[in-house]
């Protein structure tokens, strides 16, 4: 019976061993499959790493290329900047030179302006001297008629005002200053002495009434009776346009300040006087 039990146990052990061997075979197969899978995954990983490495290398090459481009660009910019600095230095020097030249030109222009002003004053003075030496103006006259002879008009004024030593042949030119009907008459004499003689008799015009020039029978005004405005004839110096403008402005300003002598001329010079004794 013991023998039968031992035999039976041996059979069970043998069966167990078969199961174990079979399990180990299965386990080996599983291990083999796992190993195969692991190897496959490792290979895929290696492939991925190689591909990644290729991409990284490519990117590194691209980056290196870009870095080289940036460096080259930087070198180009640096070269341009140095060139720009040189150009700016040249421009700055040119600007300083231009400023210096401009200052010199301004000095010359100012000097020319001063010279021009001085020459203009000399011209005005020369023109005024000639006018004061040979010319006079008669204002307050009747309106200019179409057939007026200015020399005959001057002759009539001198005759009626009883000017001494009047000689019509001493008149070189006589004409209205403008086409305005009330324009003064400018008279130019042949000699300076005759002009002075004529001009210094202007006070005699106070005894002449403007109506006498158009009415031969109009009586001489009574000096004791105050006359109405716009009945006098005035004999004045002939002024240059510049001095005439100055005379008008000075007279207006002096009247505004209530000067008793708001404007008169002596040898072409414009003057004003607050009082007679001023």
Rosetta constraint file for C-alpha pairs under 8 A:
AtomPair CA 1 CA 5 HARMONIC 6.18 0.50
AtomPair CA 2 CA 6 HARMONIC 6.07 0.50
AtomPair CA 3 CA 7 HARMONIC 6.12 0.50
AtomPair CA 4 CA 8 HARMONIC 6.10 0.50
AtomPair CA 5 CA 9 HARMONIC 6.08 0.50
AtomPair CA 6 CA 10 HARMONIC 6.00 0.50
AtomPair CA 7 CA 11 HARMONIC 6.17 0.50
AtomPair CA 8 CA 12 HARMONIC 6.37 0.50
AtomPair CA 9 CA 13 HARMONIC 6.03 0.50
AtomPair CA 10 CA 14 HARMONIC 5.96 0.50
AtomPair CA 11 CA 15 HARMONIC 6.09 0.50
AtomPair CA 12 CA 16 HARMONIC 6.03 0.50
AtomPair CA 13 CA 17 HARMONIC 6.02 0.50
AtomPair CA 14 CA 18 HARMONIC 6.19 0.50
AtomPair CA 15 CA 19 HARMONIC 6.27 0.50
AtomPair CA 16 CA 20 HARMONIC 6.06 0.50
AtomPair CA 17 CA 21 HARMONIC 5.92 0.50
AtomPair CA 18 CA 22 HARMONIC 5.88 0.50
AtomPair CA 19 CA 23 HARMONIC 5.94 0.50
AtomPair CA 20 CA 24 HARMONIC 5.98 0.50
AtomPair CA 21 CA 25 HARMONIC 6.10 0.50
AtomPair CA 22 CA 26 HARMONIC 6.25 0.50
AtomPair CA 23 CA 27 HARMONIC 5.97 0.50
AtomPair CA 24 CA 28 HARMONIC 5.94 0.50
AtomPair CA 25 CA 29 HARMONIC 6.17 0.50
AtomPair CA 26 CA 30 HARMONIC 6.11 0.50
AtomPair CA 27 CA 31 HARMONIC 5.92 0.50
AtomPair CA 28 CA 32 HARMONIC 5.88 0.50
AtomPair CA 29 CA 33 HARMONIC 6.08 0.50
AtomPair CA 30 CA 34 HARMONIC 5.99 0.50
AtomPair CA 31 CA 35 HARMONIC 5.88 0.50
AtomPair CA 32 CA 36 HARMONIC 6.01 0.50
AtomPair CA 33 CA 37 HARMONIC 6.09 0.50
AtomPair CA 34 CA 38 HARMONIC 5.97 0.50
AtomPair CA 35 CA 39 HARMONIC 5.99 0.50
AtomPair CA 36 CA 40 HARMONIC 6.05 0.50
AtomPair CA 37 CA 41 HARMONIC 6.02 0.50
AtomPair CA 38 CA 42 HARMONIC 5.90 0.50
AtomPair CA 39 CA 43 HARMONIC 6.02 0.50
AtomPair CA 40 CA 44 HARMONIC 6.15 0.50
AtomPair CA 41 CA 45 HARMONIC 5.93 0.50
AtomPair CA 42 CA 46 HARMONIC 6.02 0.50
AtomPair CA 43 CA 47 HARMONIC 6.02 0.50
AtomPair CA 44 CA 48 HARMONIC 6.00 0.50
AtomPair CA 45 CA 49 HARMONIC 5.95 0.50
AtomPair CA 46 CA 50 HARMONIC 5.97 0.50
AtomPair CA 47 CA 51 HARMONIC 6.07 0.50
AtomPair CA 48 CA 52 HARMONIC 5.91 0.50
AtomPair CA 49 CA 53 HARMONIC 5.86 0.50
AtomPair CA 50 CA 54 HARMONIC 6.10 0.50
AtomPair CA 51 CA 55 HARMONIC 6.22 0.50
AtomPair CA 52 CA 56 HARMONIC 5.96 0.50
AtomPair CA 53 CA 57 HARMONIC 5.91 0.50
AtomPair CA 54 CA 58 HARMONIC 6.03 0.50
AtomPair CA 55 CA 59 HARMONIC 6.00 0.50
AtomPair CA 56 CA 60 HARMONIC 5.92 0.50
AtomPair CA 57 CA 61 HARMONIC 6.08 0.50
AtomPair CA 58 CA 62 HARMONIC 6.15 0.50
AtomPair CA 59 CA 63 HARMONIC 5.87 0.50
AtomPair CA 60 CA 64 HARMONIC 5.86 0.50
AtomPair CA 61 CA 65 HARMONIC 6.01 0.50
AtomPair CA 62 CA 66 HARMONIC 6.10 0.50
AtomPair CA 63 CA 67 HARMONIC 5.97 0.50
AtomPair CA 64 CA 68 HARMONIC 6.07 0.50
AtomPair CA 65 CA 69 HARMONIC 6.12 0.50
AtomPair CA 66 CA 70 HARMONIC 5.98 0.50
AtomPair CA 67 CA 71 HARMONIC 5.96 0.50
AtomPair CA 68 CA 72 HARMONIC 5.95 0.50
AtomPair CA 69 CA 73 HARMONIC 5.86 0.50
AtomPair CA 70 CA 74 HARMONIC 5.81 0.50
AtomPair CA 71 CA 75 HARMONIC 6.02 0.50
AtomPair CA 72 CA 76 HARMONIC 6.06 0.50
AtomPair CA 73 CA 77 HARMONIC 5.94 0.50
AtomPair CA 74 CA 78 HARMONIC 5.87 0.50
AtomPair CA 75 CA 79 HARMONIC 6.02 0.50
AtomPair CA 76 CA 80 HARMONIC 6.04 0.50
AtomPair CA 77 CA 81 HARMONIC 5.83 0.50
AtomPair CA 78 CA 82 HARMONIC 6.10 0.50
AtomPair CA 79 CA 83 HARMONIC 6.11 0.50
AtomPair CA 80 CA 84 HARMONIC 5.86 0.50
AtomPair CA 81 CA 85 HARMONIC 6.02 0.50
AtomPair CA 82 CA 86 HARMONIC 6.24 0.50
AtomPair CA 83 CA 87 HARMONIC 6.14 0.50
AtomPair CA 84 CA 88 HARMONIC 5.89 0.50
AtomPair CA 85 CA 89 HARMONIC 6.02 0.50
AtomPair CA 86 CA 90 HARMONIC 6.24 0.50
AtomPair CA 87 CA 91 HARMONIC 6.05 0.50
AtomPair CA 88 CA 92 HARMONIC 5.89 0.50
AtomPair CA 89 CA 93 HARMONIC 6.09 0.50
AtomPair CA 90 CA 94 HARMONIC 6.01 0.50
AtomPair CA 91 CA 95 HARMONIC 5.89 0.50
AtomPair CA 92 CA 96 HARMONIC 6.13 0.50
AtomPair CA 93 CA 97 HARMONIC 6.10 0.50
AtomPair CA 94 CA 98 HARMONIC 5.95 0.50
AtomPair CA 95 CA 99 HARMONIC 5.98 0.50
AtomPair CA 96 CA 100 HARMONIC 6.10 0.50
AtomPair CA 97 CA 101 HARMONIC 6.07 0.50
AtomPair CA 98 CA 102 HARMONIC 5.76 0.50
AtomPair CA 99 CA 103 HARMONIC 6.00 0.50
AtomPair CA 100 CA 104 HARMONIC 6.18 0.50
AtomPair CA 101 CA 105 HARMONIC 6.01 0.50
AtomPair CA 102 CA 106 HARMONIC 5.96 0.50
AtomPair CA 103 CA 107 HARMONIC 6.17 0.50
AtomPair CA 104 CA 108 HARMONIC 6.25 0.50
AtomPair CA 105 CA 109 HARMONIC 5.94 0.50
AtomPair CA 106 CA 110 HARMONIC 5.96 0.50
AtomPair CA 107 CA 111 HARMONIC 6.06 0.50
AtomPair CA 108 CA 112 HARMONIC 6.00 0.50
AtomPair CA 109 CA 113 HARMONIC 5.99 0.50
AtomPair CA 110 CA 114 HARMONIC 6.08 0.50
AtomPair CA 111 CA 115 HARMONIC 6.02 0.50
AtomPair CA 112 CA 116 HARMONIC 5.84 0.50
AtomPair CA 113 CA 117 HARMONIC 5.96 0.50
AtomPair CA 114 CA 118 HARMONIC 6.06 0.50
AtomPair CA 115 CA 119 HARMONIC 5.98 0.50
AtomPair CA 116 CA 120 HARMONIC 5.88 0.50
AtomPair CA 117 CA 121 HARMONIC 6.09 0.50
AtomPair CA 118 CA 122 HARMONIC 6.09 0.50
AtomPair CA 119 CA 123 HARMONIC 6.00 0.50
AtomPair CA 120 CA 124 HARMONIC 6.12 0.50
AtomPair CA 121 CA 125 HARMONIC 5.97 0.50
AtomPair CA 122 CA 126 HARMONIC 5.91 0.50
AtomPair CA 123 CA 127 HARMONIC 5.95 0.50
AtomPair CA 124 CA 128 HARMONIC 5.85 0.50
AtomPair CA 124 CA 240 HARMONIC 6.98 0.50
AtomPair CA 124 CA 242 HARMONIC 7.52 0.50
AtomPair CA 125 CA 129 HARMONIC 5.92 0.50
AtomPair CA 126 CA 130 HARMONIC 6.30 0.50
AtomPair CA 127 CA 131 HARMONIC 6.24 0.50
AtomPair CA 127 CA 240 HARMONIC 6.84 0.50
AtomPair CA 128 CA 132 HARMONIC 5.94 0.50
AtomPair CA 128 CA 238 HARMONIC 7.90 0.50
AtomPair CA 128 CA 239 HARMONIC 6.27 0.50
AtomPair CA 128 CA 240 HARMONIC 5.84 0.50
AtomPair CA 128 CA 268 HARMONIC 6.02 0.50
AtomPair CA 129 CA 133 HARMONIC 6.01 0.50
AtomPair CA 129 CA 267 HARMONIC 7.36 0.50
AtomPair CA 129 CA 268 HARMONIC 7.18 0.50
AtomPair CA 130 CA 134 HARMONIC 6.13 0.50
AtomPair CA 130 CA 135 HARMONIC 7.66 0.50
AtomPair CA 131 CA 135 HARMONIC 4.88 0.50
AtomPair CA 131 CA 136 HARMONIC 7.42 0.50
AtomPair CA 131 CA 237 HARMONIC 7.71 0.50
AtomPair CA 131 CA 238 HARMONIC 5.71 0.50
AtomPair CA 131 CA 239 HARMONIC 6.75 0.50
AtomPair CA 131 CA 240 HARMONIC 7.69 0.50
AtomPair CA 132 CA 136 HARMONIC 7.35 0.50
AtomPair CA 132 CA 237 HARMONIC 6.28 0.50
AtomPair CA 132 CA 238 HARMONIC 6.40 0.50
AtomPair CA 132 CA 239 HARMONIC 7.67 0.50
AtomPair CA 132 CA 267 HARMONIC 5.65 0.50
AtomPair CA 132 CA 268 HARMONIC 6.11 0.50
AtomPair CA 133 CA 192 HARMONIC 5.12 0.50
AtomPair CA 133 CA 195 HARMONIC 6.84 0.50
AtomPair CA 133 CA 196 HARMONIC 7.47 0.50
AtomPair CA 134 CA 188 HARMONIC 5.52 0.50
AtomPair CA 134 CA 189 HARMONIC 5.32 0.50
AtomPair CA 134 CA 190 HARMONIC 6.99 0.50
AtomPair CA 134 CA 191 HARMONIC 6.42 0.50
AtomPair CA 134 CA 192 HARMONIC 5.20 0.50
AtomPair CA 134 CA 195 HARMONIC 5.54 0.50
AtomPair CA 135 CA 186 HARMONIC 6.96 0.50
AtomPair CA 135 CA 187 HARMONIC 5.47 0.50
AtomPair CA 135 CA 188 HARMONIC 4.33 0.50
AtomPair CA 135 CA 189 HARMONIC 6.25 0.50
AtomPair CA 135 CA 195 HARMONIC 6.69 0.50
AtomPair CA 135 CA 237 HARMONIC 7.08 0.50
AtomPair CA 135 CA 238 HARMONIC 5.84 0.50
AtomPair CA 136 CA 186 HARMONIC 5.87 0.50
AtomPair CA 136 CA 187 HARMONIC 5.36 0.50
AtomPair CA 136 CA 188 HARMONIC 6.71 0.50
AtomPair CA 136 CA 195 HARMONIC 7.63 0.50
AtomPair CA 136 CA 199 HARMONIC 7.08 0.50
AtomPair CA 136 CA 235 HARMONIC 6.93 0.50
AtomPair CA 136 CA 236 HARMONIC 5.88 0.50
AtomPair CA 136 CA 237 HARMONIC 4.86 0.50
AtomPair CA 136 CA 238 HARMONIC 4.83 0.50
AtomPair CA 137 CA 184 HARMONIC 6.35 0.50
AtomPair CA 137 CA 185 HARMONIC 5.59 0.50
AtomPair CA 137 CA 186 HARMONIC 4.47 0.50
AtomPair CA 137 CA 187 HARMONIC 6.13 0.50
AtomPair CA 137 CA 235 HARMONIC 5.78 0.50
AtomPair CA 137 CA 236 HARMONIC 5.16 0.50
AtomPair CA 137 CA 237 HARMONIC 5.94 0.50
AtomPair CA 137 CA 238 HARMONIC 5.41 0.50
AtomPair CA 138 CA 184 HARMONIC 5.43 0.50
AtomPair CA 138 CA 185 HARMONIC 5.16 0.50
AtomPair CA 138 CA 186 HARMONIC 6.46 0.50
AtomPair CA 138 CA 187 HARMONIC 7.85 0.50
AtomPair CA 138 CA 233 HARMONIC 6.97 0.50
AtomPair CA 138 CA 234 HARMONIC 5.63 0.50
AtomPair CA 138 CA 235 HARMONIC 4.75 0.50
AtomPair CA 138 CA 236 HARMONIC 6.41 0.50
AtomPair CA 139 CA 183 HARMONIC 7.23 0.50
AtomPair CA 139 CA 184 HARMONIC 4.41 0.50
AtomPair CA 139 CA 185 HARMONIC 6.60 0.50
AtomPair CA 139 CA 233 HARMONIC 5.92 0.50
AtomPair CA 139 CA 234 HARMONIC 5.21 0.50
AtomPair CA 139 CA 235 HARMONIC 6.64 0.50
AtomPair CA 139 CA 236 HARMONIC 7.82 0.50
AtomPair CA 140 CA 182 HARMONIC 7.50 0.50
AtomPair CA 140 CA 184 HARMONIC 7.11 0.50
AtomPair CA 140 CA 210 HARMONIC 7.73 0.50
AtomPair CA 140 CA 230 HARMONIC 6.85 0.50
AtomPair CA 140 CA 231 HARMONIC 7.52 0.50
AtomPair CA 140 CA 232 HARMONIC 6.27 0.50
AtomPair CA 140 CA 233 HARMONIC 4.78 0.50
AtomPair CA 140 CA 234 HARMONIC 6.14 0.50
AtomPair CA 141 CA 182 HARMONIC 6.74 0.50
AtomPair CA 141 CA 183 HARMONIC 7.94 0.50
AtomPair CA 141 CA 184 HARMONIC 6.89 0.50
AtomPair CA 141 CA 210 HARMONIC 6.75 0.50
AtomPair CA 141 CA 233 HARMONIC 6.19 0.50
AtomPair CA 142 CA 182 HARMONIC 6.74 0.50
AtomPair CA 142 CA 210 HARMONIC 7.00 0.50
AtomPair CA 142 CA 213 HARMONIC 7.76 0.50
AtomPair CA 143 CA 181 HARMONIC 4.83 0.50
AtomPair CA 143 CA 182 HARMONIC 5.00 0.50
AtomPair CA 143 CA 183 HARMONIC 7.86 0.50
AtomPair CA 144 CA 148 HARMONIC 6.56 0.50
AtomPair CA 144 CA 180 HARMONIC 7.74 0.50
AtomPair CA 144 CA 181 HARMONIC 4.57 0.50
AtomPair CA 144 CA 182 HARMONIC 6.38 0.50
AtomPair CA 144 CA 183 HARMONIC 7.60 0.50
AtomPair CA 145 CA 181 HARMONIC 7.51 0.50
AtomPair CA 148 CA 153 HARMONIC 7.75 0.50
AtomPair CA 149 CA 153 HARMONIC 6.29 0.50
AtomPair CA 150 CA 154 HARMONIC 6.26 0.50
AtomPair CA 150 CA 174 HARMONIC 5.51 0.50
AtomPair CA 150 CA 175 HARMONIC 5.42 0.50
AtomPair CA 150 CA 176 HARMONIC 7.30 0.50
AtomPair CA 150 CA 185 HARMONIC 7.13 0.50
AtomPair CA 151 CA 155 HARMONIC 6.17 0.50
AtomPair CA 151 CA 168 HARMONIC 7.72 0.50
AtomPair CA 151 CA 171 HARMONIC 7.49 0.50
AtomPair CA 151 CA 173 HARMONIC 7.56 0.50
AtomPair CA 151 CA 174 HARMONIC 5.50 0.50
AtomPair CA 151 CA 175 HARMONIC 7.61 0.50
AtomPair CA 152 CA 156 HARMONIC 6.11 0.50
AtomPair CA 153 CA 157 HARMONIC 6.26 0.50
AtomPair CA 153 CA 213 HARMONIC 7.99 0.50
AtomPair CA 154 CA 158 HARMONIC 6.17 0.50
AtomPair CA 154 CA 174 HARMONIC 7.98 0.50
AtomPair CA 155 CA 159 HARMONIC 6.06 0.50
AtomPair CA 155 CA 168 HARMONIC 6.39 0.50
AtomPair CA 156 CA 160 HARMONIC 6.02 0.50
AtomPair CA 156 CA 213 HARMONIC 7.23 0.50
AtomPair CA 157 CA 161 HARMONIC 5.95 0.50
AtomPair CA 157 CA 213 HARMONIC 7.26 0.50
AtomPair CA 158 CA 162 HARMONIC 5.90 0.50
AtomPair CA 158 CA 163 HARMONIC 5.16 0.50
AtomPair CA 158 CA 166 HARMONIC 7.04 0.50
AtomPair CA 159 CA 163 HARMONIC 6.23 0.50
AtomPair CA 159 CA 166 HARMONIC 7.90 0.50
AtomPair CA 160 CA 208 HARMONIC 6.92 0.50
AtomPair CA 160 CA 212 HARMONIC 7.96 0.50
AtomPair CA 161 CA 204 HARMONIC 5.69 0.50
AtomPair CA 161 CA 205 HARMONIC 5.59 0.50
AtomPair CA 161 CA 207 HARMONIC 6.72 0.50
AtomPair CA 161 CA 208 HARMONIC 5.85 0.50
AtomPair CA 162 CA 204 HARMONIC 7.36 0.50
AtomPair CA 163 CA 198 HARMONIC 7.40 0.50
AtomPair CA 163 CA 201 HARMONIC 6.53 0.50
AtomPair CA 163 CA 204 HARMONIC 7.37 0.50
AtomPair CA 166 CA 198 HARMONIC 7.48 0.50
AtomPair CA 167 CA 171 HARMONIC 7.79 0.50
AtomPair CA 170 CA 189 HARMONIC 5.58 0.50
AtomPair CA 170 CA 190 HARMONIC 5.47 0.50
AtomPair CA 170 CA 191 HARMONIC 7.35 0.50
AtomPair CA 170 CA 194 HARMONIC 7.20 0.50
AtomPair CA 171 CA 187 HARMONIC 7.03 0.50
AtomPair CA 171 CA 188 HARMONIC 6.04 0.50
AtomPair CA 171 CA 189 HARMONIC 4.47 0.50
AtomPair CA 171 CA 190 HARMONIC 6.13 0.50
AtomPair CA 172 CA 187 HARMONIC 7.69 0.50
AtomPair CA 172 CA 188 HARMONIC 5.49 0.50
AtomPair CA 172 CA 189 HARMONIC 5.02 0.50
AtomPair CA 172 CA 190 HARMONIC 5.45 0.50
AtomPair CA 173 CA 187 HARMONIC 5.86 0.50
AtomPair CA 173 CA 188 HARMONIC 5.11 0.50
AtomPair CA 173 CA 189 HARMONIC 7.01 0.50
AtomPair CA 174 CA 185 HARMONIC 6.66 0.50
AtomPair CA 174 CA 186 HARMONIC 5.60 0.50
AtomPair CA 174 CA 187 HARMONIC 4.36 0.50
AtomPair CA 174 CA 188 HARMONIC 6.27 0.50
AtomPair CA 175 CA 185 HARMONIC 5.31 0.50
AtomPair CA 175 CA 186 HARMONIC 5.59 0.50
AtomPair CA 175 CA 187 HARMONIC 6.81 0.50
AtomPair CA 176 CA 183 HARMONIC 5.93 0.50
AtomPair CA 176 CA 184 HARMONIC 5.69 0.50
AtomPair CA 176 CA 185 HARMONIC 4.22 0.50
AtomPair CA 176 CA 186 HARMONIC 6.07 0.50
AtomPair CA 177 CA 183 HARMONIC 5.89 0.50
AtomPair CA 177 CA 184 HARMONIC 5.87 0.50
AtomPair CA 177 CA 185 HARMONIC 5.87 0.50
AtomPair CA 177 CA 186 HARMONIC 6.23 0.50
AtomPair CA 178 CA 183 HARMONIC 5.83 0.50
AtomPair CA 178 CA 184 HARMONIC 7.93 0.50
AtomPair CA 179 CA 183 HARMONIC 7.01 0.50
AtomPair CA 186 CA 238 HARMONIC 7.22 0.50
AtomPair CA 188 CA 195 HARMONIC 7.85 0.50
AtomPair CA 189 CA 194 HARMONIC 6.92 0.50
AtomPair CA 189 CA 195 HARMONIC 5.80 0.50
AtomPair CA 190 CA 194 HARMONIC 7.55 0.50
AtomPair CA 190 CA 195 HARMONIC 7.92 0.50
AtomPair CA 191 CA 195 HARMONIC 6.39 0.50
AtomPair CA 192 CA 196 HARMONIC 6.27 0.50
AtomPair CA 193 CA 197 HARMONIC 6.22 0.50
AtomPair CA 194 CA 198 HARMONIC 6.14 0.50
AtomPair CA 195 CA 199 HARMONIC 6.04 0.50
AtomPair CA 196 CA 200 HARMONIC 6.01 0.50
AtomPair CA 197 CA 201 HARMONIC 6.77 0.50
AtomPair CA 198 CA 202 HARMONIC 7.35 0.50
AtomPair CA 199 CA 235 HARMONIC 7.08 0.50
AtomPair CA 199 CA 236 HARMONIC 7.74 0.50
AtomPair CA 201 CA 205 HARMONIC 7.93 0.50
AtomPair CA 202 CA 234 HARMONIC 7.45 0.50
AtomPair CA 202 CA 235 HARMONIC 5.69 0.50
AtomPair CA 204 CA 208 HARMONIC 7.46 0.50
AtomPair CA 205 CA 232 HARMONIC 7.40 0.50
AtomPair CA 205 CA 233 HARMONIC 6.29 0.50
AtomPair CA 205 CA 234 HARMONIC 7.00 0.50
AtomPair CA 205 CA 235 HARMONIC 7.86 0.50
AtomPair CA 206 CA 232 HARMONIC 6.75 0.50
AtomPair CA 206 CA 233 HARMONIC 7.62 0.50
AtomPair CA 207 CA 220 HARMONIC 6.78 0.50
AtomPair CA 207 CA 221 HARMONIC 6.23 0.50
AtomPair CA 207 CA 222 HARMONIC 7.89 0.50
AtomPair CA 207 CA 223 HARMONIC 6.99 0.50
AtomPair CA 208 CA 212 HARMONIC 7.21 0.50
AtomPair CA 208 CA 220 HARMONIC 6.44 0.50
AtomPair CA 208 CA 221 HARMONIC 6.77 0.50
AtomPair CA 208 CA 232 HARMONIC 6.94 0.50
AtomPair CA 208 CA 233 HARMONIC 7.31 0.50
AtomPair CA 209 CA 213 HARMONIC 7.78 0.50
AtomPair CA 209 CA 220 HARMONIC 6.76 0.50
AtomPair CA 209 CA 221 HARMONIC 6.35 0.50
AtomPair CA 209 CA 231 HARMONIC 5.65 0.50
AtomPair CA 209 CA 232 HARMONIC 5.88 0.50
AtomPair CA 209 CA 233 HARMONIC 7.37 0.50
AtomPair CA 210 CA 214 HARMONIC 7.77 0.50
AtomPair CA 210 CA 231 HARMONIC 5.19 0.50
AtomPair CA 210 CA 232 HARMONIC 5.95 0.50
AtomPair CA 210 CA 233 HARMONIC 6.42 0.50
AtomPair CA 211 CA 215 HARMONIC 5.90 0.50
AtomPair CA 211 CA 218 HARMONIC 6.64 0.50
AtomPair CA 211 CA 231 HARMONIC 7.45 0.50
AtomPair CA 212 CA 216 HARMONIC 5.84 0.50
AtomPair CA 212 CA 217 HARMONIC 7.37 0.50
AtomPair CA 212 CA 218 HARMONIC 5.33 0.50
AtomPair CA 212 CA 219 HARMONIC 7.35 0.50
AtomPair CA 212 CA 220 HARMONIC 7.69 0.50
AtomPair CA 221 CA 225 HARMONIC 7.84 0.50
AtomPair CA 227 CA 231 HARMONIC 7.26 0.50
AtomPair CA 237 CA 265 HARMONIC 7.19 0.50
AtomPair CA 237 CA 267 HARMONIC 7.51 0.50
AtomPair CA 237 CA 268 HARMONIC 6.76 0.50
AtomPair CA 238 CA 268 HARMONIC 7.56 0.50
AtomPair CA 239 CA 243 HARMONIC 5.73 0.50
AtomPair CA 239 CA 244 HARMONIC 5.43 0.50
AtomPair CA 239 CA 268 HARMONIC 6.24 0.50
AtomPair CA 240 CA 244 HARMONIC 5.92 0.50
AtomPair CA 241 CA 245 HARMONIC 6.16 0.50
AtomPair CA 242 CA 246 HARMONIC 6.28 0.50
AtomPair CA 243 CA 247 HARMONIC 5.92 0.50
AtomPair CA 243 CA 268 HARMONIC 7.56 0.50
AtomPair CA 243 CA 269 HARMONIC 7.83 0.50
AtomPair CA 243 CA 270 HARMONIC 7.28 0.50
AtomPair CA 244 CA 248 HARMONIC 6.26 0.50
AtomPair CA 245 CA 249 HARMONIC 6.29 0.50
AtomPair CA 246 CA 250 HARMONIC 5.93 0.50
AtomPair CA 246 CA 270 HARMONIC 7.33 0.50
AtomPair CA 247 CA 251 HARMONIC 5.97 0.50
AtomPair CA 247 CA 263 HARMONIC 6.75 0.50
AtomPair CA 247 CA 264 HARMONIC 7.66 0.50
AtomPair CA 247 CA 270 HARMONIC 5.80 0.50
AtomPair CA 248 CA 252 HARMONIC 6.20 0.50
AtomPair CA 249 CA 253 HARMONIC 6.19 0.50
AtomPair CA 250 CA 254 HARMONIC 6.00 0.50
AtomPair CA 250 CA 262 HARMONIC 7.43 0.50
AtomPair CA 250 CA 263 HARMONIC 6.58 0.50
AtomPair CA 250 CA 270 HARMONIC 7.80 0.50
AtomPair CA 250 CA 271 HARMONIC 7.92 0.50
AtomPair CA 250 CA 272 HARMONIC 7.43 0.50
AtomPair CA 251 CA 255 HARMONIC 6.05 0.50
AtomPair CA 251 CA 262 HARMONIC 4.94 0.50
AtomPair CA 251 CA 263 HARMONIC 4.64 0.50
AtomPair CA 251 CA 272 HARMONIC 7.37 0.50
AtomPair CA 252 CA 256 HARMONIC 6.33 0.50
AtomPair CA 252 CA 262 HARMONIC 7.48 0.50
AtomPair CA 253 CA 257 HARMONIC 6.56 0.50
AtomPair CA 253 CA 262 HARMONIC 7.90 0.50
AtomPair CA 254 CA 258 HARMONIC 6.30 0.50
AtomPair CA 254 CA 259 HARMONIC 5.40 0.50
AtomPair CA 254 CA 261 HARMONIC 7.87 0.50
AtomPair CA 254 CA 262 HARMONIC 4.75 0.50
AtomPair CA 254 CA 263 HARMONIC 7.23 0.50
AtomPair CA 254 CA 272 HARMONIC 6.84 0.50
AtomPair CA 255 CA 259 HARMONIC 5.64 0.50
AtomPair CA 255 CA 260 HARMONIC 7.90 0.50
AtomPair CA 255 CA 262 HARMONIC 5.41 0.50
AtomPair CA 258 CA 262 HARMONIC 7.66 0.50
AtomPair CA 258 CA 274 HARMONIC 7.56 0.50
AtomPair CA 259 CA 272 HARMONIC 7.56 0.50
AtomPair CA 259 CA 273 HARMONIC 6.25 0.50
AtomPair CA 259 CA 274 HARMONIC 4.28 0.50
AtomPair CA 259 CA 275 HARMONIC 6.82 0.50
AtomPair CA 260 CA 273 HARMONIC 6.71 0.50
AtomPair CA 260 CA 274 HARMONIC 5.48 0.50
AtomPair CA 260 CA 275 HARMONIC 5.69 0.50
AtomPair CA 260 CA 276 HARMONIC 7.37 0.50
AtomPair CA 261 CA 272 HARMONIC 5.75 0.50
AtomPair CA 261 CA 273 HARMONIC 4.95 0.50
AtomPair CA 261 CA 274 HARMONIC 6.13 0.50
AtomPair CA 261 CA 275 HARMONIC 6.90 0.50
AtomPair CA 261 CA 276 HARMONIC 7.50 0.50
AtomPair CA 262 CA 272 HARMONIC 5.09 0.50
AtomPair CA 262 CA 273 HARMONIC 6.34 0.50
AtomPair CA 262 CA 274 HARMONIC 7.43 0.50
AtomPair CA 263 CA 270 HARMONIC 6.98 0.50
AtomPair CA 263 CA 271 HARMONIC 5.75 0.50
AtomPair CA 263 CA 272 HARMONIC 4.79 0.50
AtomPair CA 263 CA 273 HARMONIC 7.55 0.50
AtomPair CA 264 CA 270 HARMONIC 6.01 0.50
AtomPair CA 264 CA 271 HARMONIC 5.46 0.50
AtomPair CA 264 CA 272 HARMONIC 6.44 0.50
AtomPair CA 265 CA 269 HARMONIC 5.16 0.50
AtomPair CA 265 CA 270 HARMONIC 4.65 0.50
AtomPair CA 265 CA 271 HARMONIC 5.76 0.50
AtomPair CA 266 CA 270 HARMONIC 6.90 0.50
AtomPair CA 266 CA 271 HARMONIC 7.57 0.50
AtomPair CA 273 CA 278 HARMONIC 6.07 0.50
AtomPair CA 274 CA 278 HARMONIC 6.21 0.50
